[in-house]
Amino acid sequence: MMQCRLKKILGHFLAIDSYLYEEGNPVANPYAYYDNDRSIGGAYLLEAGFDLIFKLTNKKAKGWYCRYAPSENTRNLLVENGNFLYDSDSYNDELPYWVKVKKKKHLIIPYSLDTNDVHFKLPSGFSGATQFYEYVCDSINYLYKEGIHQPKLLNIGLHPRLIGRPGRIVAIEKIIQHINSLKKIWVCRREDIANHWINNFYE
């Protein structure tokens, strides 16, 4: 998955900013490109980010997720670009679904912010591994129960700088143990989900 803020995540933030200014890109604010708007060169920046990921990993990004909110043009730009199978700028469902963008079907794989280790750094968030483990496993159990009638999707968002602390990583060990104790759970990448949905539920 490619994030809008990927230039900073990959350690190329300053270099990319300098490049944009040297090329005369109309971005006046180095953070403005989060908006993905045509007026600030959104299509150019999306393509530049895609190319950067390919250059660094030799793999093409298949999905898109904005760290902050997308603009009204984001999905139009993704469809125009043509390299992306899906985006995850949605928090409204537990299953993938299709939307129409520029008269084309575009796949949405919803994201979850509540089952996310980002809450370790928020004042109202998880205070320790036990809270995170219990919340995630309670979510898994409820969706597993609903899954008897219809499959469900759950994202668990992890960041090495947050979950990677010794007192927190134990939560992931327990979550994995819990998942392994259940039957008919598919642990996979979003790209795998996208390909499955495209191959089986396109109509």
C-alpha positions as CSV (number, residue, x, y, z in Angstrom):
1,M,0.0,0.0,0.0
2,M,1.2,3.5,-0.8
3,Q,0.6,6.3,1.6
4,C,0.4,10.0,0.7
5,R,3.1,10.7,3.2
6,L,5.4,8.0,1.8
7,K,8.2,10.5,1.0
8,K,8.8,11.1,4.7
9,I,8.2,7.5,5.7
10,L,10.8,6.3,3.3
11,G,13.4,8.8,4.5
12,H,13.4,10.8,1.3
13,F,11.2,13.8,2.5
14,L,13.9,16.5,2.2
15,A,15.3,15.2,-1.0
16,I,11.9,15.0,-2.6
17,D,10.9,18.5,-1.4
18,S,14.1,19.9,-2.9
19,Y,13.4,18.1,-6.1
20,L,9.9,19.6,-6.3
21,Y,11.2,23.1,-5.8
22,E,14.0,22.6,-8.3
23,E,11.5,21.4,-10.9
24,G,9.4,24.4,-10.4
25,N,6.5,22.4,-9.0
26,P,3.7,24.8,-7.8
27,V,3.7,23.3,-4.3
28,A,4.3,26.2,-1.9
29,N,3.9,24.1,1.3
30,P,5.9,20.8,1.6
31,Y,2.8,19.4,3.4
32,A,0.3,20.6,0.9
33,Y,0.6,17.5,-1.3
34,Y,-1.4,15.5,1.2
35,D,-4.5,17.0,-0.4
36,N,-3.8,15.3,-3.7
37,D,-5.5,18.1,-5.5
38,R,-5.0,18.9,-9.2
39,S,-4.3,22.5,-8.4
40,I,-1.2,21.6,-6.5
41,G,0.1,18.9,-8.9
42,G,-1.6,15.9,-7.3
43,A,-1.3,13.7,-10.4
44,Y,2.4,14.5,-10.7
45,L,3.0,13.8,-7.0
46,L,1.1,10.6,-7.1
47,E,3.1,9.3,-10.0
48,A,6.3,10.5,-8.4
49,G,5.5,8.5,-5.2
50,F,4.6,5.4,-7.2
51,D,7.8,5.6,-9.1
52,L,9.8,6.1,-5.9
53,I,8.4,3.0,-4.3
54,F,9.2,1.0,-7.4
55,K,12.7,2.4,-7.5
56,L,13.3,1.5,-3.8
57,T,11.6,-1.9,-3.6
58,N,11.4,-3.1,-7.2
59,K,7.6,-3.6,-6.5
60,K,4.7,-1.7,-7.8
61,A,2.3,-0.3,-5.3
62,K,-1.2,-1.8,-5.7
63,G,-3.1,0.2,-3.1
64,W,-3.5,3.7,-1.8
65,Y,-4.2,5.1,1.7
66,C,-4.0,8.8,2.7
67,R,-2.5,9.3,6.2
68,Y,-4.9,12.1,6.6
69,A,-8.1,12.8,4.7
70,P,-8.2,12.4,0.9
71,S,-9.5,15.3,-1.3
72,E,-12.5,15.1,-3.6
73,N,-10.0,14.5,-6.4
74,T,-8.0,11.6,-4.9
75,R,-10.0,8.7,-6.4
76,N,-10.2,10.4,-9.7
77,L,-6.4,10.7,-9.8
78,L,-6.0,7.1,-8.7
79,V,-8.3,5.8,-11.5
80,E,-6.6,8.1,-14.1
81,N,-3.2,6.8,-13.0
82,G,-4.3,3.2,-13.7
83,N,-1.7,1.5,-11.4
84,F,-3.9,1.0,-8.4
85,L,-6.2,-1.9,-7.6
86,Y,-7.9,-0.2,-4.7
87,D,-7.8,2.5,-2.1
88,S,-8.5,2.3,1.7
89,D,-9.7,5.8,2.4
90,S,-12.9,4.5,4.0
91,Y,-13.8,3.4,7.5
92,N,-17.5,2.5,6.9
93,D,-17.7,-1.3,6.4
94,E,-16.2,-4.7,7.2
95,L,-16.2,-5.9,3.6
96,P,-14.7,-4.5,0.4
97,Y,-17.1,-2.8,-2.0
98,W,-17.2,-1.1,-5.4
99,V,-17.7,2.6,-6.3
100,K,-18.1,4.2,-9.6
101,V,-15.3,6.7,-10.5
102,K,-15.1,8.3,-13.9
103,K,-17.6,5.6,-15.2
104,K,-15.2,2.9,-14.0
105,K,-15.5,0.4,-11.1
106,H,-13.1,1.2,-8.4
107,L,-12.5,-1.1,-5.4
108,I,-12.6,0.1,-1.8
109,I,-11.0,-2.0,1.0
110,P,-12.1,-0.3,4.2
111,Y,-9.5,0.5,6.9
112,S,-9.9,0.4,10.7
113,L,-8.5,3.1,13.0
114,D,-9.7,1.6,16.3
115,T,-7.7,-1.7,16.0
116,N,-4.6,0.3,15.5
117,D,-1.5,0.8,17.7
118,V,-1.6,4.5,17.1
119,H,-3.8,4.7,20.2
120,F,-0.8,4.0,22.3
121,K,0.3,7.6,21.7
122,L,-3.1,9.2,22.3
123,P,-4.2,10.5,25.7
124,S,-7.4,8.5,25.5
125,G,-5.8,5.4,24.0
126,F,-4.4,2.1,25.1
127,S,-2.2,2.3,28.3
128,G,-0.6,-1.1,27.8
129,A,-0.4,-4.3,25.9
130,T,-3.3,-5.9,27.7
131,Q,-5.8,-3.3,26.6
132,F,-4.7,-3.5,23.0
133,Y,-4.7,-7.3,23.0
134,E,-8.2,-7.4,24.6
135,Y,-9.7,-4.8,22.3
136,V,-8.4,-6.4,19.1
137,C,-9.3,-10.0,20.2
138,D,-12.8,-8.8,21.2
139,S,-13.2,-7.3,17.7
140,I,-12.0,-10.5,16.1
141,N,-14.4,-12.6,18.2
142,Y,-17.4,-10.4,17.4
143,L,-16.7,-10.4,13.6
144,Y,-15.9,-14.1,13.8
145,K,-19.4,-14.6,15.2
146,E,-21.0,-12.5,12.5
147,G,-18.9,-14.3,9.9
148,I,-21.1,-17.4,10.3
149,H,-23.5,-15.6,8.0
150,Q,-21.2,-13.4,6.0
151,P,-17.4,-13.0,5.8
152,K,-15.9,-10.0,7.6
153,L,-12.7,-8.0,7.3
154,L,-10.6,-6.6,10.1
155,N,-7.4,-4.5,9.7
156,I,-4.9,-4.4,12.5
157,G,-2.7,-1.3,12.0
158,L,0.9,-1.6,13.3
159,H,3.8,0.8,13.4
160,P,7.3,-0.5,14.4
161,R,8.0,2.6,16.5
162,L,4.8,2.1,18.5
163,I,4.1,-1.6,18.8
164,G,7.8,-2.5,18.7
165,R,8.4,-1.6,22.4
166,P,9.1,-4.6,24.6
167,G,6.1,-3.9,26.8
168,R,3.7,-3.7,23.8
169,I,5.0,-6.4,21.3
170,V,3.7,-9.1,23.7
171,A,0.2,-8.0,22.6
172,I,0.9,-9.1,19.0
173,E,2.2,-12.5,20.2
174,K,-1.1,-13.0,22.0
175,I,-3.2,-11.8,19.1
176,I,-1.5,-14.2,16.7
177,Q,-2.0,-17.1,19.1
178,H,-5.7,-16.2,19.3
179,I,-6.0,-16.0,15.5
180,N,-4.3,-19.4,15.1
181,S,-6.8,-20.9,17.6
182,L,-9.7,-20.1,15.3
183,K,-10.7,-21.9,12.1
184,K,-11.4,-20.3,8.7
185,I,-9.5,-17.1,9.2
186,W,-7.5,-15.8,6.2
187,V,-4.5,-13.7,7.3
188,C,-3.3,-11.8,4.1
189,R,-2.2,-8.6,2.5
190,R,-4.7,-6.1,1.1
191,E,-3.4,-6.8,-2.4
192,D,-4.5,-10.5,-1.9
193,I,-7.9,-9.3,-0.8
194,A,-8.2,-7.0,-3.8
195,N,-7.3,-9.7,-6.2
196,H,-9.7,-12.1,-4.6
197,W,-12.5,-9.5,-4.7
198,I,-11.8,-8.6,-8.4
199,N,-11.7,-12.3,-9.4
200,N,-14.8,-13.4,-7.5
201,F,-17.0,-10.3,-6.9
202,Y,-16.5,-8.0,-9.8
203,E,-20.1,-8.1,-11.0
